[in-house]
């Protein structure tokens, strides 16, 4: 059983920055892909950024160039650095881990960007 705990959400003004963290339990973190997704009320959860076990990354067009996903396998943690935030980035952000450990989701952290 993998447990994912997100942190770092909050309220920020447009143009500001936040860094989300997701700490995972378990000993096979490095063999799994990780990702950040977000969801707003009434909409489907959407992919924001993913990073493979080998470190390859991919981003949604809406965040490319502003957000950076990274991972620290020694700390079992994945990060999402969010810069130049916009009001439309407001959402609940979820961490996901998938691979040999199955498909696992965190509880979500709220990010609110004021205009």
Helices and strands as residue ranges (DSSP letters): E 4-7, E 10-13, E 18-24, G 29-31, E 33-39, E 46-51, E 57-59, E 67-72, G 73-75, E 77-82, G 87-89, E 91-99, E 102-105, E 109-114
